[in-house]
Amino acid sequence: MSRRRVVVTGLGATTPIGGDVASSWSALLAGTSGVRTLTEEWAKDIPVSIAGRVLVDPSEVMERVEMRRLDRSEQFAMIASREAWKDAGSPEVELERLGVVIASGIGGVTTLLDQYDVLKEKGARFVSPHTVPMLMPNGPAANVGLELKARAGVHTPVSACASGAEAIGYAMEMIRNNRADIIVTGGVEAALHALPMSAFAAMKALSTRMDDPAGASRPYDVDRDGFVLGEGGGILVLEEYEHAKARGAKIYAEIAGQGLTSDGYHIAAPDPEGNGVRQAIAFALSDAGLTTRDIVHLNAHATSTPAGDVAEANALRTALGKDADHVAVSATKSMTGHLLGGAGAVESVFIVKALQDRMAPPTINIHNLDPAVTIDVVRDKPRALPAGDIAALNDSFGFGGHNVVLAFRTL
């Protein structure tokens, strides 16, 4: 029997550069940074006070009564999922054939910390009864699943900054394995809070370029000094190909394969040899039935850390071999910041849009390209992608040594 094919029929997003997919994609192509100085009072007392807040706050698009029972990460999931579901045509599907796979790297951390403050300052009687459903990492997936009444399974992979990409790969496998016909999938994160930001700063992971927020996230630049934390999320509606065709759905692209590996090297640092990354790319290509020659675009993890960017670039060069010269590499975290568990999902939305519009978005803030980076980075302005059948990769890596590579192609 032939393997069930999986396609993308809906997209949704809320990001530091736009409140939906269209505005985010337009800002991305324009090279617009979503990084700003935080204005909250608590931000004055932490080492790093720049971040990528979502451009459109949930309060602008959600009712207050609904927001009160949802953690901010859950709010992002609802906003992006509603957009994606509507974009997919709000399909009629047997509920037993509908699933949800939405990841978060940290879950409802702001709820946990805020409610602990309530406990300390006011006492146990004042702790919200919604606290547990708001702080649990599966909360975003659970709330979307409840709204859609999904019964094929609601899942939440947690693999740090690779979580969003791993969720999409898991959703693809659910459809391939005939567990479902439609999956709402992606990743979200809402960790802009004094403690997580102070903790990342203590690890020397964050950029301290506070005099230039928009220029702080600079993947592959010789003067990069760490990532910029962002928030938001991206959602894709995945659907079995024949099911999508039968209902006349708009099909953006096919998600054709995935590669999953682990480094076995360090809890936070990347393997400098990039062995896990190379293997994940090879697995993704093999799973998709593609070769390196088919790949014309890649959205890199590229967080703007001194060690990580070069390790990844070297791994990409080795994995793609001589064909790396015709792969247009974009590092979109230069504009959105790093959305942690939401990163791989938002960047998958960007990959799908790149294939649809045949346009690779730029990487901004590269003033002096690191000479150790020998891949073809798209800089400053978008680059047209070739006509015909083309394919692209999205790679995501997470603390703990998680490596996820997703392969998409045009239909």
C-alpha atoms as a printed R data frame, in Angstrom:
    type eleno elety resid chain resno       x      y       z
1   ATOM     1    CA   MET     A     1   0.000  0.000   0.000
2   ATOM     2    CA   SER     A     2   1.216  3.517  -0.771
3   ATOM     3    CA   ARG     A     3   1.899  5.808   2.162
4   ATOM     4    CA   ARG     A     4  -0.729  8.422   2.995
5   ATOM     5    CA   ARG     A     5   0.453 11.862   1.906
6   ATOM     6    CA   VAL     A     6   0.066 14.904   4.117
7   ATOM     7    CA   VAL     A     7  -0.546 18.468   2.953
8   ATOM     8    CA   VAL     A     8  -0.931 21.898   4.544
9   ATOM     9    CA   THR     A     9  -4.394 23.411   4.092
10  ATOM    10    CA   GLY     A    10  -4.453 26.160   6.712
11  ATOM    11    CA   LEU     A    11  -2.064 28.615   8.393
12  ATOM    12    CA   GLY     A    12  -2.306 30.808  11.485
13  ATOM    13    CA   ALA     A    13   0.144 32.900  13.484
14  ATOM    14    CA   THR     A    14   0.607 35.663  16.003
15  ATOM    15    CA   THR     A    15   4.158 36.968  16.172
16  ATOM    16    CA   PRO     A    16   6.287 39.956  17.179
17  ATOM    17    CA   ILE     A    17   5.983 41.259  13.619
18  ATOM    18    CA   GLY     A    18   2.292 40.643  12.916
19  ATOM    19    CA   GLY     A    19  -1.044 39.628  14.379
20  ATOM    20    CA   ASP     A    20  -1.734 37.069  11.664
21  ATOM    21    CA   VAL     A    21   0.001 35.208   8.845
22  ATOM    22    CA   ALA     A    22  -0.455 37.882   6.188
23  ATOM    23    CA   SER     A    23   0.918 40.750   8.267
24  ATOM    24    CA   SER     A    24   3.759 38.631   9.679
25  ATOM    25    CA   TRP     A    25   4.814 37.456   6.226
26  ATOM    26    CA   SER     A    26   4.631 40.975   4.785
27  ATOM    27    CA   ALA     A    27   6.761 42.343   7.629
28  ATOM    28    CA   LEU     A    28   9.215 39.478   7.225
29  ATOM    29    CA   LEU     A    29   9.752 40.193   3.539
30  ATOM    30    CA   ALA     A    30  10.192 43.882   4.383
31  ATOM    31    CA   GLY     A    31  12.937 43.045   6.886
32  ATOM    32    CA   THR     A    32  11.038 44.453   9.858
33  ATOM    33    CA   SER     A    33  12.274 43.726  13.373
34  ATOM    34    CA   GLY     A    34   9.775 42.938  16.124
35  ATOM    35    CA   VAL     A    35  12.284 43.390  18.944
36  ATOM    36    CA   ARG     A    36  11.601 46.271  21.320
37  ATOM    37    CA   THR     A    37  12.444 47.502  24.795
38  ATOM    38    CA   LEU     A    38  10.065 46.077  27.393
39  ATOM    39    CA   THR     A    39   8.072 48.752  29.199
40  ATOM    40    CA   GLU     A    40   6.827 46.731  32.179
41  ATOM    41    CA   GLU     A    41   7.980 47.862  35.605
42  ATOM    42    CA   TRP     A    42   9.641 44.517  36.329
43  ATOM    43    CA   ALA     A    43  11.791 44.835  33.226
44  ATOM    44    CA   LYS     A    44  13.747 47.647  34.882
45  ATOM    45    CA   ASP     A    45  15.182 45.220  37.421
46  ATOM    46    CA   ILE     A    46  16.502 42.446  35.152
47  ATOM    47    CA   PRO     A    47  19.799 42.214  33.231
48  ATOM    48    CA   VAL     A    48  18.209 42.187  29.758
49  ATOM    49    CA   SER     A    49  15.080 44.193  28.990
50  ATOM    50    CA   ILE     A    50  14.603 43.722  25.222
51  ATOM    51    CA   ALA     A    51  12.355 41.100  23.677
52  ATOM    52    CA   GLY     A    52   9.932 40.322  20.891
53  ATOM    53    CA   ARG     A    53   6.456 40.956  22.284
54  ATOM    54    CA   VAL     A    54   3.607 39.962  19.968
55  ATOM    55    CA   LEU     A    55   2.646 42.928  17.825
56  ATOM    56    CA   VAL     A    56  -1.075 42.460  18.480
57  ATOM    57    CA   ASP     A    57  -1.878 41.726  22.117
58  ATOM    58    CA   PRO     A    58  -4.502 39.026  22.747
59  ATOM    59    CA   SER     A    59  -6.654 41.632  24.500
60  ATOM    60    CA   GLU     A    60  -7.237 43.240  21.103
61  ATOM    61    CA   VAL     A    61  -8.805 40.132  19.593
62  ATOM    62    CA   MET     A    62 -10.178 38.086  22.513
63  ATOM    63    CA   GLU     A    63 -12.925 38.676  25.062
64  ATOM    64    CA   ARG     A    64 -11.735 39.453  28.557
65  ATOM    65    CA   VAL     A    65 -13.845 36.711  30.135
66  ATOM    66    CA   GLU     A    66 -12.135 34.104  27.918
67  ATOM    67    CA   MET     A    67  -8.664 35.485  28.560
68  ATOM    68    CA   ARG     A    68  -9.055 35.185  32.332
69  ATOM    69    CA   ARG     A    69  -9.095 31.384  32.189
70  ATOM    70    CA   LEU     A    70  -6.260 31.040  29.686
71  ATOM    71    CA   ASP     A    71  -2.534 31.408  30.144
72  ATOM    72    CA   ARG     A    72  -0.925 33.729  27.619
73  ATOM    73    CA   SER     A    73   0.505 30.734  25.748
74  ATOM    74    CA   GLU     A    74  -2.999 29.278  25.526
75  ATOM    75    CA   GLN     A    75  -4.296 32.593  24.220
76  ATOM    76    CA   PHE     A    76  -1.731 32.487  21.425
77  ATOM    77    CA   ALA     A    77  -2.792 28.930  20.573
78  ATOM    78    CA   MET     A    78  -6.449 29.888  20.354
79  ATOM    79    CA   ILE     A    79  -5.775 32.963  18.209
80  ATOM    80    CA   ALA     A    80  -3.491 31.196  15.734
81  ATOM    81    CA   SER     A    81  -5.620 28.034  15.597
82  ATOM    82    CA   ARG     A    82  -8.781 29.980  14.859
83  ATOM    83    CA   GLU     A    83  -7.030 31.741  11.999
84  ATOM    84    CA   ALA     A    84  -5.637 28.463  10.634
85  ATOM    85    CA   TRP     A    85  -8.964 26.638  10.945
86  ATOM    86    CA   LYS     A    86 -10.782 29.444   9.140
87  ATOM    87    CA   ASP     A    87  -8.035 29.535   6.498
88  ATOM    88    CA   ALA     A    88  -8.558 25.811   5.940
89  ATOM    89    CA   GLY     A    89 -12.238 26.472   5.272
90  ATOM    90    CA   SER     A    90 -13.491 25.320   8.695
91  ATOM    91    CA   PRO     A    91 -13.656 21.788   7.281
92  ATOM    92    CA   GLU     A    92 -16.331 19.321   8.213
93  ATOM    93    CA   VAL     A    93 -14.629 16.201   9.511
94  ATOM    94    CA   GLU     A    94 -15.593 13.283  11.698
95  ATOM    95    CA   LEU     A    95 -14.470 14.249  15.181
96  ATOM    96    CA   GLU     A    96 -12.867 10.825  15.628
97  ATOM    97    CA   ARG     A    97 -10.655 11.722  12.630
98  ATOM    98    CA   LEU     A    98  -9.637 15.156  13.956
99  ATOM    99    CA   GLY     A    99  -6.612 15.652  16.200
100 ATOM   100    CA   VAL     A   100  -4.523 18.394  17.785
101 ATOM   101    CA   VAL     A   101  -0.761 18.445  18.368
102 ATOM   102    CA   ILE     A   102   0.426 21.772  19.803
103 ATOM   103    CA   ALA     A   103   3.686 22.116  21.683
104 ATOM   104    CA   SER     A   104   5.170 24.508  24.186
105 ATOM   105    CA   GLY     A   105   8.696 24.399  25.502
106 ATOM   106    CA   ILE     A   106   7.857 25.820  28.924
107 ATOM   107    CA   GLY     A   107   4.055 25.928  29.191
108 ATOM   108    CA   GLY     A   108   2.222 28.339  31.470
109 ATOM   109    CA   VAL     A   109   5.266 29.672  33.275
110 ATOM   110    CA   THR     A   110   3.867 33.191  33.663
111 ATOM   111    CA   THR     A   111   0.732 31.778  35.302
112 ATOM   112    CA   LEU     A   112   2.832 29.689  37.683
113 ATOM   113    CA   LEU     A   113   4.990 32.624  38.716
114 ATOM   114    CA   ASP     A   114   2.132 35.126  38.934
115 ATOM   115    CA   GLN     A   115   0.020 32.818  41.063
116 ATOM   116    CA   TYR     A   116   2.955 32.147  43.359
117 ATOM   117    CA   ASP     A   117   3.144 35.894  43.901
118 ATOM   118    CA   VAL     A   118  -0.575 35.880  44.729
119 ATOM   119    CA   LEU     A   119  -0.015 33.060  47.226
120 ATOM   120    CA   LYS     A   120   2.813 34.928  48.953
121 ATOM   121    CA   GLU     A   121   1.140 38.324  48.996
122 ATOM   122    CA   LYS     A   122  -2.540 37.479  49.581
123 ATOM   123    CA   GLY     A   123  -2.707 33.871  50.732
124 ATOM   124    CA   ALA     A   124  -4.004 30.557  49.441
125 ATOM   125    CA   ARG     A   125  -7.660 31.662  49.301
126 ATOM   126    CA   PHE     A   126  -6.830 34.043  46.457
127 ATOM   127    CA   VAL     A   127  -5.034 31.582  44.172
128 ATOM   128    CA   SER     A   128  -7.033 31.182  40.945
129 ATOM   129    CA   PRO     A   129  -8.941 27.891  40.543
130 ATOM   130    CA   HIS     A   130  -7.868 28.003  36.901
131 ATOM   131    CA   THR     A   131  -4.172 27.840  37.819
132 ATOM   132    CA   VAL     A   132  -3.501 24.173  37.034
133 ATOM   133    CA   PRO     A   133  -5.245 24.122  33.622
134 ATOM   134    CA   MET     A   134  -3.430 27.369  32.809
135 ATOM   135    CA   LEU     A   135   0.084 26.276  33.784
136 ATOM   136    CA   MET     A   136   0.166 22.752  32.375
137 ATOM   137    CA   PRO     A   137   2.240 22.469  29.182
138 ATOM   138    CA   ASN     A   138  -0.557 20.622  27.370
139 ATOM   139    CA   GLY     A   139  -2.953 23.506  28.080
140 ATOM   140    CA   PRO     A   140  -2.634 25.112  24.611
141 ATOM   141    CA   ALA     A   141  -3.329 21.808  22.840
142 ATOM   142    CA   ALA     A   142  -6.098 20.878  25.262
143 ATOM   143    CA   ASN     A   143  -7.992 24.139  24.831
144 ATOM   144    CA   VAL     A   144  -7.800 24.002  21.036
145 ATOM   145    CA   GLY     A   145  -8.869 20.368  21.130
146 ATOM   146    CA   LEU     A   146 -11.854 21.207  23.317
147 ATOM   147    CA   GLU     A   147 -12.957 24.030  21.063
148 ATOM   148    CA   LEU     A   148 -12.782 21.795  17.982
149 ATOM   149    CA   LYS     A   149 -14.082 18.726  19.873
150 ATOM   150    CA   ALA     A   150 -11.156 16.728  18.493
151 ATOM   151    CA   ARG     A   151 -11.248 13.041  19.407
152 ATOM   152    CA   ALA     A   152  -8.417 11.453  17.422
153 ATOM   153    CA   GLY     A   153  -5.889 12.542  20.037
154 ATOM   154    CA   VAL     A   154  -4.568 15.727  21.625
155 ATOM   155    CA   HIS     A   155  -0.803 15.725  22.170
156 ATOM   156    CA   THR     A   156   1.991 17.988  23.404
157 ATOM   157    CA   PRO     A   157   5.617 17.094  22.595
158 ATOM   158    CA   VAL     A   158   8.074 18.976  24.808
159 ATOM   159    CA   SER     A   159  11.624 19.223  23.497
160 ATOM   160    CA   ALA     A   160  12.679 22.768  24.385
161 ATOM   161    CA   CYS     A   161  13.238 24.955  21.305
162 ATOM   162    CA   ALA     A   162  12.537 22.037  18.953
163 ATOM   163    CA   SER     A   163   9.047 21.477  20.391
164 ATOM   164    CA   GLY     A   164   7.024 23.257  17.704
165 ATOM   165    CA   ALA     A   165   8.759 21.430  14.871
166 ATOM   166    CA   GLU     A   166   8.479 18.093  16.655
167 ATOM   167    CA   ALA     A   167   4.741 18.672  17.099
168 ATOM   168    CA   ILE     A   168   4.312 19.158  13.353
169 ATOM   169    CA   GLY     A   169   6.270 15.997  12.624
170 ATOM   170    CA   TYR     A   170   4.185 14.051  15.140
171 ATOM   171    CA   ALA     A   171   1.003 15.355  13.504
172 ATOM   172    CA   MET     A   172   2.257 14.264  10.095
173 ATOM   173    CA   GLU     A   173   2.855 10.757  11.421
174 ATOM   174    CA   MET     A   174  -0.639 10.602  12.939
175 ATOM   175    CA   ILE     A   175  -2.123 11.180   9.496
176 ATOM   176    CA   ARG     A   176   0.327  8.835   7.795
177 ATOM   177    CA   ASN     A   177  -0.566  6.113  10.292
178 ATOM   178    CA   ASN     A   178  -4.286  6.599   9.637
179 ATOM   179    CA   ARG     A   179  -5.075  7.837  13.130
180 ATOM   180    CA   ALA     A   180  -6.615 11.021  11.721
181 ATOM   181    CA   ASP     A   181  -7.465 12.878   8.529
182 ATOM   182    CA   ILE     A   182  -6.933 16.417   9.842
183 ATOM   183    CA   ILE     A   183  -4.573 17.668  12.560
184 ATOM   184    CA   VAL     A   184  -4.274 21.185  13.935
185 ATOM   185    CA   THR     A   185  -0.622 21.480  14.891
186 ATOM   186    CA   GLY     A   186   2.171 23.873  15.807
187 ATOM   187    CA   GLY     A   187   3.793 25.527  18.793
188 ATOM   188    CA   VAL     A   188   3.409 28.487  21.121
189 ATOM   189    CA   GLU     A   189   5.415 30.196  23.851
190 ATOM   190    CA   ALA     A   190   4.840 32.982  26.363
191 ATOM   191    CA   ALA     A   191   7.851 33.304  28.646
192 ATOM   192    CA   LEU     A   192   8.483 37.059  28.769
193 ATOM   193    CA   HIS     A   193   8.739 37.327  32.541
194 ATOM   194    CA   ALA     A   194  11.428 38.442  34.961
195 ATOM   195    CA   LEU     A   195  12.452 34.938  36.075
196 ATOM   196    CA   PRO     A   196  12.823 33.160  32.704
197 ATOM   197    CA   MET     A   197  14.567 36.188  31.226
198 ATOM   198    CA   SER     A   198  16.907 36.504  34.210
199 ATOM   199    CA   ALA     A   199  17.631 32.782  34.004
200 ATOM   200    CA   PHE     A   200  18.527 32.943  30.305
201 ATOM   201    CA   ALA     A   201  20.642 36.024  31.021
202 ATOM   202    CA   ALA     A   202  22.448 34.158  33.801
203 ATOM   203    CA   MET     A   203  23.400 31.519  31.224
204 ATOM   204    CA   LYS     A   204  24.857 34.305  29.035
205 ATOM   205    CA   ALA     A   205  22.400 33.183  26.359
206 ATOM   206    CA   LEU     A   206  20.704 36.542  25.689
207 ATOM   207    CA   SER     A   207  21.964 39.479  23.668
208 ATOM   208    CA   THR     A   208  22.773 42.468  25.854
209 ATOM   209    CA   ARG     A   209  22.577 44.958  22.995
210 ATOM   210    CA   MET     A   210  19.926 46.997  24.793
211 ATOM   211    CA   ASP     A   211  20.876 50.253  23.090
212 ATOM   212    CA   ASP     A   212  19.818 48.749  19.749
213 ATOM   213    CA   PRO     A   213  16.841 46.374  20.234
214 ATOM   214    CA   ALA     A   214  16.013 46.063  16.532
215 ATOM   215    CA   GLY     A   215  19.631 45.204  15.746
216 ATOM   216    CA   ALA     A   216  20.233 42.843  18.657
217 ATOM   217    CA   SER     A   217  19.305 39.557  16.978
218 ATOM   218    CA   ARG     A   218  21.994 39.145  14.336
219 ATOM   219    CA   PRO     A   219  22.447 35.519  13.231
220 ATOM   220    CA   TYR     A   220  25.750 34.794  11.498
221 ATOM   221    CA   ASP     A   221  27.147 38.266  12.183
222 ATOM   222    CA   VAL     A   222  30.629 38.263  13.634
223 ATOM   223    CA   ASP     A   223  29.447 40.478  16.522
224 ATOM   224    CA   ARG     A   224  26.428 38.385  17.551
225 ATOM   225    CA   ASP     A   225  26.201 38.048  21.314
226 ATOM   226    CA   GLY     A   226  23.158 35.900  22.048
227 ATOM   227    CA   PHE     A   227  19.519 35.435  21.184
228 ATOM   228    CA   VAL     A   228  16.556 37.711  21.833
229 ATOM   229    CA   LEU     A   229  13.582 36.095  23.550
230 ATOM   230    CA   GLY     A   230  10.291 36.299  21.663
231 ATOM   231    CA   GLU     A   231   6.708 35.171  22.172
232 ATOM   232    CA   GLY     A   232   3.807 34.061  20.014
233 ATOM   233    CA   GLY     A   233   2.978 30.992  17.991
234 ATOM   234    CA   GLY     A   234   2.332 29.358  14.657
235 ATOM   235    CA   ILE     A   235  -0.309 26.815  13.664
236 ATOM   236    CA   LEU     A   236  -0.725 24.647  10.567
237 ATOM   237    CA   VAL     A   237  -3.688 22.548   9.536
238 ATOM   238    CA   LEU     A   238  -2.343 19.279   8.161
239 ATOM   239    CA   GLU     A   239  -4.617 17.062   6.113
240 ATOM   240    CA   GLU     A   240  -4.470 13.784   4.260
241 ATOM   241    CA   TYR     A   241  -3.999 14.603   0.587
242 ATOM   242    CA   GLU     A   242  -6.992 12.725  -0.838
243 ATOM   243    CA   HIS     A   243  -9.230 14.058   1.919
244 ATOM   244    CA   ALA     A   244  -8.158 17.611   1.076
245 ATOM   245    CA   LYS     A   245  -8.707 17.065  -2.655
246 ATOM   246    CA   ALA     A   246 -12.136 15.542  -2.099
247 ATOM   247    CA   ARG     A   247 -13.415 18.637  -0.317
248 ATOM   248    CA   GLY     A   248 -11.765 21.046  -2.754
249 ATOM   249    CA   ALA     A   249  -9.397 22.468  -0.143
250 ATOM   250    CA   LYS     A   250  -6.732 25.028  -0.902
251 ATOM   251    CA   ILE     A   251  -3.404 23.203  -0.654
252 ATOM   252    CA   TYR     A   252  -0.328 25.245   0.220
253 ATOM   253    CA   ALA     A   253   2.318 22.538   0.115
254 ATOM   254    CA   GLU     A   254   3.095 18.987   1.094
255 ATOM   255    CA   ILE     A   255   4.907 18.131   4.297
256 ATOM   256    CA   ALA     A   256   6.938 15.282   2.974
257 ATOM   257    CA   GLY     A   257   9.275 14.099   5.719
258 ATOM   258    CA   GLN     A   258  11.016 14.595   9.017
259 ATOM   259    CA   GLY     A   259  14.298 13.715  10.677
260 ATOM   260    CA   LEU     A   260  14.695 13.332  14.438
261 ATOM   261    CA   THR     A   261  17.994 12.837  16.259
262 ATOM   262    CA   SER     A   262  19.687 13.716  19.541
263 ATOM   263    CA   ASP     A   263  23.234 14.901  20.155
264 ATOM   264    CA   GLY     A   264  24.118 13.074  23.358
265 ATOM   265    CA   TYR     A   265  26.577 15.883  23.956
266 ATOM   266    CA   HIS     A   266  25.488 18.634  26.422
267 ATOM   267    CA   ILE     A   267  22.344 19.934  28.105
268 ATOM   268    CA   ALA     A   268  22.636 23.382  26.493
269 ATOM   269    CA   ALA     A   269  25.598 23.594  24.110
270 ATOM   270    CA   PRO     A   270  25.377 22.271  20.535
271 ATOM   271    CA   ASP     A   271  27.623 19.474  19.367
272 ATOM   272    CA   PRO     A   272  30.391 21.446  17.608
273 ATOM   273    CA   GLU     A   273  30.745 18.640  15.065
274 ATOM   274    CA   GLY     A   274  27.053 18.842  14.181
275 ATOM   275    CA   ASN     A   275  26.698 15.093  13.759
276 ATOM   276    CA   GLY     A   276  23.107 14.993  14.991
277 ATOM   277    CA   VAL     A   277  22.098 17.846  12.701
278 ATOM   278    CA   ARG     A   278  23.623 16.185   9.652
279 ATOM   279    CA   GLN     A   279  21.917 12.911  10.462
280 ATOM   280    CA   ALA     A   280  18.557 14.618  11.001
281 ATOM   281    CA   ILE     A   281  18.814 16.273   7.578
282 ATOM   282    CA   ALA     A   282  19.689 12.947   5.966
283 ATOM   283    CA   PHE     A   283  16.733 11.271   7.688
284 ATOM   284    CA   ALA     A   284  14.336 14.047   6.605
285 ATOM   285    CA   LEU     A   285  15.467 13.843   2.992
286 ATOM   286    CA   SER     A   286  15.204 10.066   2.942
287 ATOM   287    CA   ASP     A   287  11.771 10.135   4.587
288 ATOM   288    CA   ALA     A   288  10.571 12.649   1.992
289 ATOM   289    CA   GLY     A   289  12.097 10.881  -0.989
290 ATOM   290    CA   LEU     A   290  14.202 13.950  -1.749
291 ATOM   291    CA   THR     A   291  17.868 14.570  -2.462
292 ATOM   292    CA   THR     A   292  20.011 17.565  -1.572
293 ATOM   293    CA   ARG     A   293  19.607 18.719  -5.169
294 ATOM   294    CA   ASP     A   294  15.857 19.198  -4.608
295 ATOM   295    CA   ILE     A   295  16.339 21.655  -1.727
296 ATOM   296    CA   VAL     A   296  16.338 25.320  -2.729
297 ATOM   297    CA   HIS     A   297  15.518 26.982   0.602
298 ATOM   298    CA   LEU     A   298  16.150 26.416   4.291
299 ATOM   299    CA   ASN     A   299  14.902 28.319   7.325
300 ATOM   300    CA   ALA     A   300  17.729 27.880   9.801
301 ATOM   301    CA   HIS     A   301  17.490 27.619  13.570
302 ATOM   302    CA   ALA     A   302  20.184 30.343  13.732
303 ATOM   303    CA   THR     A   303  19.453 31.938  17.103
304 ATOM   304    CA   SER     A   304  22.332 34.452  17.064
305 ATOM   305    CA   THR     A   305  24.495 32.711  19.650
306 ATOM   306    CA   PRO     A   306  28.268 32.692  19.152
307 ATOM   307    CA   ALA     A   307  28.680 28.908  19.211
308 ATOM   308    CA   GLY     A   308  25.346 27.719  17.864
309 ATOM   309    CA   ASP     A   309  25.277 29.614  14.574
310 ATOM   310    CA   VAL     A   310  28.648 28.379  13.355
311 ATOM   311    CA   ALA     A   311  28.025 24.789  14.483
312 ATOM   312    CA   GLU     A   312  24.740 24.755  12.586
313 ATOM   313    CA   ALA     A   313  26.186 26.427   9.481
314 ATOM   314    CA   ASN     A   314  29.030 23.898   9.344
315 ATOM   315    CA   ALA     A   315  26.582 21.023   9.734
316 ATOM   316    CA   LEU     A   316  24.387 22.394   6.953
317 ATOM   317    CA   ARG     A   317  27.350 22.786   4.631
318 ATOM   318    CA   THR     A   318  28.447 19.212   5.270
319 ATOM   319    CA   ALA     A   319  24.947 17.708   5.065
320 ATOM   320    CA   LEU     A   320  24.052 19.484   1.824
321 ATOM   321    CA   GLY     A   321  27.481 19.068   0.263
322 ATOM   322    CA   LYS     A   322  28.075 20.790  -3.062
323 ATOM   323    CA   ASP     A   323  24.330 21.437  -3.348
324 ATOM   324    CA   ALA     A   324  24.547 23.866  -0.402
325 ATOM   325    CA   ASP     A   325  25.605 26.524  -2.898
326 ATOM   326    CA   HIS     A   326  22.094 26.731  -4.341
327 ATOM   327    CA   VAL     A   327  20.175 26.603  -1.033
328 ATOM   328    CA   ALA     A   328  18.928 30.050   0.015
329 ATOM   329    CA   VAL     A   329  19.259 30.098   3.818
330 ATOM   330    CA   SER     A   330  17.091 32.469   5.840
331 ATOM   331    CA   ALA     A   331  17.439 33.182   9.560
332 ATOM   332    CA   THR     A   332  14.101 34.746  10.443
333 ATOM   333    CA   LYS     A   333  14.861 34.944  14.175
334 ATOM   334    CA   SER     A   334  16.759 38.082  13.202
335 ATOM   335    CA   MET     A   335  13.297 39.689  13.034
336 ATOM   336    CA   THR     A   336  11.051 37.676  15.362
337 ATOM   337    CA   GLY     A   337  13.521 36.832  18.089
338 ATOM   338    CA   HIS     A   338  13.541 33.282  19.441
339 ATOM   339    CA   LEU     A   339  10.078 31.936  20.271
340 ATOM   340    CA   LEU     A   340  11.475 28.824  21.986
341 ATOM   341    CA   GLY     A   341   8.776 26.124  21.661
342 ATOM   342    CA   GLY     A   342   6.936 28.269  19.141
343 ATOM   343    CA   ALA     A   343   9.950 28.872  16.894
344 ATOM   344    CA   GLY     A   344   9.825 25.757  14.734
345 ATOM   345    CA   ALA     A   345   6.104 26.205  14.148
346 ATOM   346    CA   VAL     A   346   6.279 29.879  13.164
347 ATOM   347    CA   GLU     A   347   9.232 29.110  10.911
348 ATOM   348    CA   SER     A   348   7.284 26.256   9.324
349 ATOM   349    CA   VAL     A   349   4.534 28.755   8.506
350 ATOM   350    CA   PHE     A   350   7.237 30.929   6.928
351 ATOM   351    CA   ILE     A   351   8.584 27.960   4.935
352 ATOM   352    CA   VAL     A   352   5.131 27.218   3.551
353 ATOM   353    CA   LYS     A   353   4.668 30.878   2.592
354 ATOM   354    CA   ALA     A   354   8.116 30.897   0.974
355 ATOM   355    CA   LEU     A   355   7.161 27.928  -1.188
356 ATOM   356    CA   GLN     A   356   3.790 29.449  -2.033
357 ATOM   357    CA   ASP     A   357   5.209 32.849  -3.010
358 ATOM   358    CA   ARG     A   358   8.548 31.405  -4.210
359 ATOM   359    CA   MET     A   359  10.369 33.951  -2.109
360 ATOM   360    CA   ALA     A   360  13.013 33.395   0.568
361 ATOM   361    CA   PRO     A   361  12.806 36.037   3.317
362 ATOM   362    CA   PRO     A   362  15.894 38.031   4.238
363 ATOM   363    CA   THR     A   363  18.158 37.795   7.259
364 ATOM   364    CA   ILE     A   364  18.651 41.247   8.752
365 ATOM   365    CA   ASN     A   365  21.374 42.727  10.959
366 ATOM   366    CA   ILE     A   366  24.315 41.009   9.252
367 ATOM   367    CA   HIS     A   367  26.829 43.817   9.074
368 ATOM   368    CA   ASN     A   368  29.905 41.575   9.050
369 ATOM   369    CA   LEU     A   369  29.276 37.985   8.023
370 ATOM   370    CA   ASP     A   370  31.262 35.576  10.161
371 ATOM   371    CA   PRO     A   371  33.952 34.131   7.848
372 ATOM   372    CA   ALA     A   372  33.318 30.715   9.418
373 ATOM   373    CA   VAL     A   373  29.824 30.737   7.885
374 ATOM   374    CA   THR     A   374  30.097 29.348   4.357
375 ATOM   375    CA   ILE     A   375  26.443 28.704   3.527
376 ATOM   376    CA   ASP     A   376  24.461 30.987   1.208
377 ATOM   377    CA   VAL     A   377  22.641 33.313   3.618
378 ATOM   378    CA   VAL     A   378  19.883 35.521   2.178
379 ATOM   379    CA   ARG     A   379  20.740 39.010   3.402
380 ATOM   380    CA   ASP     A   380  18.863 42.319   3.624
381 ATOM   381    CA   LYS     A   381  16.238 41.668   0.952
382 ATOM   382    CA   PRO     A   382  14.118 38.699  -0.191
383 ATOM   383    CA   ARG     A   383  15.347 36.353  -2.894
384 ATOM   384    CA   ALA     A   384  13.201 34.725  -5.577
385 ATOM   385    CA   LEU     A   385  13.069 30.936  -5.546
386 ATOM   386    CA   PRO     A   386  13.096 28.854  -8.745
387 ATOM   387    CA   ALA     A   387  10.042 27.824 -10.745
388 ATOM   388    CA   GLY     A   388   8.986 24.193 -11.025
389 ATOM   389    CA   ASP     A   389   8.879 21.572  -8.288
390 ATOM   390    CA   ILE     A   390  10.942 22.764  -5.353
391 ATOM   391    CA   ALA     A   391  11.493 21.717  -1.737
392 ATOM   392    CA   ALA     A   392  12.620 23.381   1.486
393 ATOM   393    CA   LEU     A   393  13.789 22.407   4.960
394 ATOM   394    CA   ASN     A   394  13.071 23.824   8.378
395 ATOM   395    CA   ASP     A   395  15.472 22.847  11.151
396 ATOM   396    CA   SER     A   396  14.975 23.315  14.881
397 ATOM   397    CA   PHE     A   397  17.232 22.405  17.784
398 ATOM   398    CA   GLY     A   398  16.611 22.442  21.529
399 ATOM   399    CA   PHE     A   399  18.397 22.324  24.864
400 ATOM   400    CA   GLY     A   400  18.997 18.694  25.677
401 ATOM   401    CA   GLY     A   401  20.398 18.014  22.223
402 ATOM   402    CA   HIS     A   402  17.097 17.691  20.316
403 ATOM   403    CA   ASN     A   403  17.332 17.966  16.529
404 ATOM   404    CA   VAL     A   404  14.261 18.166  14.288
405 ATOM   405    CA   VAL     A   405  14.274 18.749  10.527
406 ATOM   406    CA   LEU     A   406  11.055 19.039   8.495
407 ATOM   407    CA   ALA     A   407  10.880 18.760   4.704
408 ATOM   408    CA   PHE     A   408   8.225 20.571   2.652
409 ATOM   409    CA   ARG     A   409   7.682 20.622  -1.095
410 ATOM   410    CA   THR     A   410   5.412 22.194  -3.661
411 ATOM   411    CA   LEU     A   411   2.615 20.230  -5.269
